[in-house]
Amino acid sequence: MTKLPNEYPDFGLTPQQRQFAVRGRYYEMPGMDGDHGEIWCYSDRFSYRPGETVLLQVTSTAPRVALEIVRDGADETRVFEKSGIDARWQDTPAECGVEGSGWETTFEFKVGADWPSGGYRLKLTAEGKDGRPICCQHIVIVLPKAGRKPGRILQVAATSTWLAYNTWGGANHYDLYSPIVSTQRPWGRGFVVLPSQAPRVPLEMVPPPKTVPRYPQLEWAYATGHSKKYPAAGWASYDRHFFRFAERAGYAVDLASQHELHFSPEILLDYDCVVFVGHDEYWTWEMRDAVDAFVDLGGHVARFAGNFGTQIRLEDEGRRQVCYNKDTRDKAAGDPVYGSGDVSRATTSWEAPEIGRPGCKTFGLNSSNGCYAGWGGLAPRGVRGFPIYRPDHWAFADTGLYYGDLLGAESHIFGYELDGLDYEIRNGLPYPTTMSGAPEGLEILAVGMGTFVEEGRHLRPEDTWVGDSDGRSTAESVFGEASDANLEKVKRGSGMIVNFKRGQGEVFHAGTCEWVAGLLRHDAMVECVTRNVLNRYLGRK
């Protein structure tokens, strides 16, 4: 195994800047680039079918902009170019992250009838006020044409999680906390395009003993002007890596957003195999209904993703996403459904008693039994890959894996957020406990350690970023109180690979956000397992 460095990378920040990069509130907003000038844009929807018209809302300090559209697949294929598009600076409301930017349509174009389904990057460029170039990146999803598609994969982009983390305009479900966020605004820098040197969340070094944790991904974001949340969500960090791998490996793959699961769930029935990847945390009740019905009717789901954690709601025909989960310490003042409404639709953990629908009922694993590994003070020197317990399973065919081997350690696929189950070891093999809620017949193929709490005897609370706050929030959601005793029940978790059948269908779930790192880094064993799953679910020999 390659020897890892034992020093944190240096991005030229002072200690004070490093601290602000982690704990400070900063985000992208109109006017932030001052005398240099800027362009920002968004579209009226996440996704479009061939022949439909995309409405592009733009604000620009330059009077004219150029537009280039590239399909981001196995190859980058330019499908549209136009220069000299008239643009202007449009005022933006202070609460744009919640209410939307409200810009008028600047330009519109029709999706070509021959454009294959996929992710299409839009790049707007112009000359800045100081003569240097300015640009903005956006992405739209082109949906497949309707009809049965045997032999094709449907990948569902984790757009609800993108939206939850998007920092543009100063509102998200996290450190820029708002329970309502709008789709009608640009993406934060780094959500659509990233340079290859952008750090992922898991550490690519080994911290020396008793080191105070640092967070290279946040330091790099601040040093380079990218969104603080670029490493947690977005096309650039996660979804594109599977899509590009699949096409390069010879698979026919289409793309949809999660809005399709909510508003047009019949799209799933056109496929035999549906894939979810990366950091895929936020779902509506209706999205889950769509997947459950698909599997029960004989569909196959391959989930190479982690952190299936939180229920959300959609409003205003999907233009607003609602999540009060970050306000669990005061539910009465948070989600209005606790006062009057169907509490099963409360925006909190799927494992919360009032929801009564643990995540494992759909995908076999729970976020509340998993969580963090490989970064900060959260198992930073952990295994990096999945410890294998059942190497004879069909998913591991032709890998050469043995009992006790690590899958994906070289490419660091284990982290940054994980899904797991309550389990026990019998005769050296893991099994779900009777209290786990796991679907009948579920097999645990691999198990690694995760944690909800950033702790160490040498650490002061001010040395950590996560600390025990997420653990206490989970304890409160699941057990009703964020006490020390309840924290003990949730703080130690796991990341698992599981497989089970339900109804006429089947689910494979590798419960880690970072599976795509193995595809990005051309890890042969990770690629082999991925192909084994896809081939089985497509009916290939």
C-alpha positions in Angstrom: 0.0 0.0 0.0 1.2 3.5 -0.8 2.7 5.3 2.2 0.6 8.4 3.0 2.1 11.7 4.1 1.8 12.7 7.8 1.5 16.4 7.3 -1.6 18.5 6.5 -1.4 20.2 3.1 -0.6 23.9 3.2 -2.8 26.3 1.1 -1.0 29.5 2.2 -3.5 30.5 4.9 -2.6 32.0 8.3 -3.8 30.2 11.4 -6.6 32.8 11.7 -7.7 32.2 8.1 -7.6 28.5 8.6 -9.9 28.8 11.6 -12.3 31.1 9.7 -12.3 28.7 6.8 -13.7 26.0 9.1 -15.9 28.0 11.5 -16.7 31.2 9.6 -19.8 32.0 7.6 -19.0 32.8 4.0 -20.9 32.3 0.8 -21.3 33.4 -2.8 -23.4 36.4 -3.5 -23.9 39.1 -6.2 -21.2 41.8 -6.1 -18.7 39.7 -4.2 -16.0 40.0 -7.0 -16.1 43.8 -6.9 -14.1 45.6 -9.6 -13.4 42.4 -11.4 -17.0 41.8 -12.3 -19.0 38.6 -12.4 -21.7 36.5 -14.1 -24.3 34.4 -12.3 -27.0 32.2 -13.8 -29.6 29.6 -13.0 -32.4 27.8 -15.0 -36.1 27.5 -14.2 -35.8 23.7 -13.6 -33.4 21.0 -12.8 -34.3 18.8 -15.8 -35.8 18.9 -19.3 -36.8 16.5 -21.9 -35.6 16.7 -25.6 -37.5 19.5 -27.3 -38.3 21.4 -24.2 -37.2 25.0 -23.7 -34.6 26.0 -21.0 -35.1 29.4 -19.5 -31.8 30.9 -18.4 -31.8 33.7 -15.8 -28.6 35.7 -15.8 -27.1 38.7 -14.0 -23.9 40.1 -15.4 -21.7 43.1 -15.1 -20.8 42.6 -18.8 -23.3 43.7 -21.4 -22.8 40.7 -23.6 -21.9 37.1 -22.7 -21.1 33.9 -24.6 -22.6 30.5 -23.8 -21.1 27.1 -24.4 -23.0 23.9 -23.5 -21.1 20.6 -23.1 -22.4 17.1 -22.3 -20.4 15.8 -19.4 -20.2 12.1 -20.2 -17.5 9.6 -21.1 -16.3 12.4 -23.4 -17.0 16.1 -23.1 -19.1 16.9 -26.2 -20.0 20.4 -27.1 -23.6 20.7 -28.3 -24.2 24.4 -28.4 -22.3 27.7 -28.7 -23.5 31.3 -29.0 -21.7 34.6 -28.4 -23.0 38.2 -28.2 -26.0 37.3 -25.9 -27.3 40.5 -24.4 -27.1 40.6 -20.6 -27.5 43.1 -17.8 -27.1 43.4 -14.0 -30.3 42.3 -12.3 -30.9 43.2 -8.6 -31.2 40.3 -6.2 -33.4 40.3 -3.1 -31.6 39.9 0.3 -33.5 36.6 1.0 -32.7 35.1 -2.4 -31.6 31.8 -0.9 -35.1 31.4 0.5 -37.3 33.3 -2.0 -35.3 32.8 -5.1 -33.4 35.4 -7.1 -36.3 36.6 -9.1 -34.3 37.5 -12.2 -36.0 37.9 -15.6 -35.2 35.4 -18.3 -32.1 36.5 -20.2 -31.8 33.8 -22.8 -33.7 30.6 -23.8 -32.7 27.6 -25.9 -34.4 24.4 -26.9 -33.0 21.0 -25.9 -32.0 19.2 -29.1 -34.2 16.3 -30.1 -30.9 14.3 -30.6 -29.3 15.3 -27.3 -28.7 12.1 -25.3 -29.8 12.0 -21.7 -27.1 13.2 -19.2 -25.6 16.2 -17.4 -25.0 19.3 -19.5 -22.7 21.9 -18.2 -23.4 25.5 -19.2 -20.5 27.9 -19.2 -21.1 31.7 -19.5 -18.1 33.9 -20.2 -17.4 37.5 -20.8 -14.8 40.2 -20.3 -14.6 41.6 -16.8 -14.6 45.2 -15.8 -10.8 45.0 -15.4 -10.3 43.3 -18.8 -9.8 39.8 -17.3 -12.3 37.0 -18.2 -15.2 36.2 -16.0 -17.4 33.1 -16.1 -20.2 31.2 -14.5 -20.9 27.4 -14.5 -24.4 25.9 -14.4 -25.8 22.4 -15.1 -29.0 21.1 -16.5 -30.1 17.5 -16.7 -31.5 16.2 -20.0 -34.0 13.5 -19.4 -34.5 10.4 -21.5 -37.4 10.0 -23.9 -40.3 8.0 -22.4 -40.6 4.3 -23.1 -39.1 1.0 -21.9 -35.3 0.8 -22.0 -34.1 -2.7 -21.4 -30.3 -2.8 -21.0 -30.0 0.8 -19.9 -29.3 2.2 -16.5 -31.1 5.2 -14.9 -28.9 7.2 -12.6 -30.8 9.6 -10.3 -28.7 12.6 -9.4 -28.8 13.6 -5.7 -30.3 17.1 -6.4 -32.1 17.4 -3.1 -28.8 17.1 -1.3 -27.1 19.5 -3.7 -29.9 22.0 -2.8 -29.6 21.4 0.9 -25.9 22.3 0.8 -25.9 25.1 -1.8 -24.4 28.2 -0.3 -25.3 30.7 -3.0 -27.1 33.7 -1.6 -26.5 32.9 2.0 -29.1 30.2 2.8 -28.9 26.4 3.1 -29.9 23.7 5.6 -26.5 23.9 7.5 -24.3 26.7 8.8 -26.4 29.2 6.7 -29.5 27.7 8.3 -32.8 28.2 6.7 -35.6 25.6 6.8 -36.7 26.7 3.3 -34.3 27.0 0.3 -35.1 27.9 -3.3 -34.1 26.2 -6.5 -34.2 29.6 -8.2 -30.6 30.6 -7.7 -27.2 29.7 -9.0 -25.1 26.9 -7.6 -22.1 27.7 -5.3 -18.7 27.6 -6.9 -17.4 24.1 -7.1 -20.8 22.4 -7.4 -20.6 22.0 -11.2 -16.9 22.0 -12.0 -13.8 21.4 -9.9 -10.1 21.2 -10.7 -8.5 17.8 -10.2 -6.5 19.0 -7.1 -9.6 19.9 -5.1 -9.5 17.9 -1.9 -12.2 15.4 -1.1 -13.5 15.2 2.5 -11.5 12.1 3.6 -7.9 12.9 4.6 -5.2 11.7 2.1 -2.7 11.9 4.9 -2.2 10.3 8.4 -2.4 12.8 11.2 0.4 12.4 13.7 -0.6 11.3 17.3 -2.4 13.9 19.4 -2.7 16.3 16.4 -5.5 18.9 16.6 -7.8 18.0 13.6 -7.7 20.1 10.5 -10.0 20.1 7.5 -8.1 20.5 4.2 -11.2 20.6 2.0 -12.5 23.7 3.8 -9.1 25.4 3.9 -8.7 24.8 0.1 -12.3 26.1 -0.5 -11.5 29.3 1.3 -8.1 29.8 -0.2 -9.4 29.4 -3.8 -12.8 31.1 -3.6 -14.9 28.0 -3.8 -18.1 27.2 -1.9 -17.5 25.9 1.6 -19.9 23.0 0.8 -18.4 22.0 -2.5 -16.9 18.7 -1.0 -20.2 17.7 0.5 -22.5 17.8 -2.5 -22.9 18.5 -6.2 -22.4 17.2 -9.6 -18.6 17.9 -9.6 -17.8 16.0 -6.4 -20.0 13.0 -6.8 -22.6 12.2 -9.5 -20.4 12.9 -12.5 -17.8 10.4 -11.5 -20.2 7.4 -11.7 -21.9 8.7 -14.9 -18.5 9.1 -16.7 -17.3 5.7 -15.4 -20.5 3.9 -16.6 -20.3 5.3 -20.1 -16.5 4.6 -20.4 -17.2 1.1 -19.2 -19.6 0.6 -22.1 -22.9 0.9 -20.2 -25.8 2.9 -21.6 -26.8 5.3 -18.9 -29.5 8.0 -18.6 -29.9 10.7 -16.0 -32.8 12.1 -14.0 -33.1 14.4 -11.0 -34.8 13.5 -7.7 -37.7 15.7 -8.7 -38.7 13.1 -11.2 -39.0 10.5 -8.4 -41.4 12.9 -6.7 -43.4 14.3 -9.5 -43.0 11.6 -12.3 -42.3 8.3 -10.5 -43.3 6.3 -13.5 -39.9 7.1 -15.1 -38.4 4.3 -13.0 -40.7 1.7 -14.6 -38.9 2.2 -17.9 -35.7 0.6 -16.4 -34.5 -2.7 -14.9 -31.7 -1.0 -13.0 -31.7 2.3 -11.1 -28.5 3.7 -9.5 -27.9 6.3 -6.7 -24.4 7.5 -5.9 -22.4 9.8 -3.7 -23.8 11.9 -0.9 -27.6 11.3 -1.1 -29.1 12.4 2.1 -32.4 14.2 1.5 -35.6 12.5 0.2 -39.3 13.2 0.3 -41.8 10.5 1.3 -43.0 10.3 -2.3 -39.5 9.7 -3.6 -39.2 6.7 -1.3 -42.7 5.5 -2.4 -41.4 5.5 -6.0 -38.4 3.4 -5.2 -40.2 1.0 -3.0 -42.9 0.4 -5.7 -40.2 -0.1 -8.3 -38.4 -2.8 -6.3 -41.6 -4.5 -5.3 -42.5 -4.8 -9.0 -39.2 -6.4 -9.9 -36.8 -3.5 -10.2 -33.2 -3.6 -9.2 -31.6 -0.8 -7.2 -27.8 -0.3 -6.9 -27.0 2.3 -4.3 -23.4 3.3 -4.1 -24.1 6.2 -1.7 -24.1 7.2 1.9 -26.1 9.1 4.5 -29.7 8.2 3.7 -30.8 10.4 6.6 -33.5 13.0 6.4 -37.1 13.5 5.1 -37.8 16.8 3.3 -40.9 18.3 1.7 -41.3 20.2 -1.5 -43.5 23.3 -2.0 -44.4 25.6 -4.9 -44.3 22.8 -7.5 -40.8 21.9 -6.4 -39.2 25.3 -6.4 -38.9 25.3 -2.6 -37.3 22.6 -0.4 -38.4 22.4 3.3 -36.3 20.9 6.1 -36.4 21.8 9.7 -34.2 18.9 10.8 -31.4 21.3 11.9 -33.8 22.8 14.4 -34.6 19.5 16.3 -33.7 21.0 19.7 -36.9 23.1 19.5 -39.4 21.2 17.3 -42.4 23.2 18.5 -40.9 26.4 17.0 -39.6 24.5 14.0 -41.6 22.3 11.6 -45.2 23.4 11.6 -46.5 19.8 11.2 -45.7 19.3 14.9 -48.4 21.8 15.7 -51.0 20.8 13.2 -50.4 18.3 10.4 -49.3 14.9 9.5 -46.3 14.3 11.8 -45.2 11.4 9.7 -44.1 14.0 7.1 -42.0 15.9 9.7 -38.6 16.9 8.3 -36.4 14.9 10.6 -34.5 11.6 10.7 -36.3 8.6 9.0 -35.6 6.7 12.2 -37.6 9.2 14.3 -40.6 7.5 16.0 -43.1 9.9 14.5 -41.9 9.1 11.0 -42.0 5.3 11.6 -40.1 4.6 8.4 -36.5 3.7 9.0 -34.2 4.1 6.0 -33.4 0.4 6.0 -36.9 -0.5 4.9 -36.0 1.0 1.5 -32.2 0.6 1.1 -31.3 -1.8 3.9 -29.3 0.6 6.0 -29.8 3.6 8.3 -27.9 6.8 8.5 -28.5 6.9 12.3 -26.5 3.6 12.6 -23.6 5.0 10.4 -22.2 8.4 9.9 -18.6 9.7 9.8 -15.1 8.2 9.0 -11.8 9.3 7.6 -11.7 13.0 8.4 -11.3 15.6 11.1 -11.4 13.8 14.4 -13.8 11.2 13.1 -11.8 7.9 12.8 -9.2 9.8 10.8 -6.7 6.8 10.7 -9.4 4.3 10.0 -9.5 1.5 7.5 -10.2 3.6 4.4 -11.8 0.6 2.7 -14.5 -1.9 3.4 -13.5 -4.9 5.6 -14.8 -8.0 3.7 -16.7 -10.7 5.6 -18.5 -12.6 2.8 -16.0 -12.8 -0.1 -18.0 -15.6 -1.8 -21.0 -13.3 -2.5 -21.7 -12.8 -6.2 -20.9 -9.1 -5.9 -17.2 -10.0 -5.3 -16.8 -12.4 -8.1 -13.5 -12.2 -10.0 -12.1 -9.7 -7.4 -9.8 -12.1 -5.7 -11.0 -10.8 -2.3 -10.5 -12.9 0.8 -12.2 -12.8 4.2 -10.7 -9.9 6.1 -9.4 -8.0 3.0 -10.1 -4.3 2.5 -12.0 -3.3 -0.6 -11.1 0.1 -1.9 -8.5 1.1 0.7 -6.0 2.4 -1.9 -8.7 4.7 -3.4 -10.2 5.5 0.0 -13.9 4.6 -0.6 -14.8 4.3 3.1 -16.2 7.7 4.2 -17.0 10.5 4.6 -20.5 9.6 5.6 -21.8 6.1 6.0 -24.9 4.0 6.5 -25.1 1.0 8.8 -27.2 -1.3 11.0 -27.2 -2.5 14.5 -25.5 -5.9 14.1 -23.8 -8.7 15.9 -20.9 -11.1 15.1 -21.6 -14.8 15.2 -18.9 -17.3 14.3 -16.9 -14.5 12.7 -19.7 -13.2 10.5 -22.0 -10.1 10.9 -25.7 -10.4 11.1 -28.4 -7.8 11.7 -29.8 -7.9 15.2 -33.4 -8.6 15.8 -33.9 -4.9 16.8 -32.2 -3.6 13.6 -35.3 -3.4 11.5 -33.4 -4.9 8.6 -35.4 -6.4 5.7 -35.8 -10.2 5.9 -33.0 -12.1 4.3 -30.5 -9.1 4.2 -26.9 -10.2 4.1 -24.1 -8.0 5.5 -21.1 -8.4 3.1 -18.7 -5.9 4.6 -18.5 -3.8 7.8 -16.3 -0.9 8.9 -16.3 1.5 11.8 -17.8 4.9 11.9 -18.7 7.5 14.5 -21.1 10.4 15.1 -18.7 12.1 17.6 -15.4 13.8 17.1 -13.6 13.0 20.3 -10.1 12.3 21.7 -8.7 12.7 25.2 -6.2 15.3 23.9 -8.9 17.4 22.2 -10.7 20.4 23.7 -14.3 21.1 22.3 -12.9 24.3 20.6 -10.4 22.1 18.7 -13.2 20.2 16.9 -15.7 21.2 14.2 -18.3 18.5 14.5 -17.8 17.7 18.1 -20.8 15.8 19.5 -23.5 18.1 18.1 -24.6 15.7 15.3 -24.6 12.8 17.6 -26.8 14.6 20.1 -29.1 15.8 17.3 -29.5 12.2 16.1 -30.0 11.0 19.7 -32.8 13.5 20.1 -34.4 12.6 16.8 -34.4 8.9 17.5 -34.8 8.7 21.3 -36.5 12.0 22.1 -33.7 13.6 24.2 -30.1 14.6 23.6 -28.8 13.1 26.9 -25.4 11.6 27.5 -27.1 8.2 27.8 -28.8 8.5 24.5 -25.6 9.8 22.9 -24.0 6.6 24.0 -26.6 4.7 22.0 -25.8 6.4 18.7 -22.2 7.6 18.8 -20.6 4.4 17.5 -21.7 3.4 14.0 -20.7 1.5 11.0 -20.5 1.5 7.2 -21.8 -1.6 5.4 -22.3 -3.3 2.1 -25.5 -5.2 2.1 -27.7 -7.1 -0.3 -31.3 -8.2 -0.1 -34.4 -9.1 -2.1 -37.8 -7.6 -1.6 -41.0 -8.3 -3.5 -39.9 -9.3 -7.0 -36.9 -7.0 -6.9 -33.5 -6.7 -5.3 -31.3 -4.0 -3.7 -27.5 -3.7 -3.4 -26.3 -0.9 -1.1 -22.7 0.1 -0.5 -23.3 2.6 2.3 -20.6 5.2 1.7 -20.5 8.6 0.0 -17.0 7.9 -1.3 -17.6 4.8 -3.5 -17.2 7.1 -6.5 -13.6 7.8 -5.4 -12.8 4.3 -6.4 -14.2 4.9 -9.9 -12.5 8.3 -10.1 -9.1 6.8 -9.1 -9.5 3.6 -11.3 -9.4 1.2 -8.5 -9.7 -2.2 -10.3 -11.5 -4.1 -7.5 -14.0 -1.3 -6.9 -14.7 -1.2 -10.7 -15.1 -4.9 -10.7 -17.7 -4.9 -7.9 -19.5 -2.1 -9.6 -19.6 -4.0 -12.9 -20.8 -7.2 -11.1 -23.7 -5.4 -9.6 -24.7 -3.6 -12.8 -24.4 -6.7 -15.0 -26.5 -8.8 -12.6 -29.2 -6.1 -12.5 -29.2 -5.6 -16.2 -29.5 -9.3 -16.8 -26.1 -9.7 -18.3 -24.0 -12.9 -18.0 
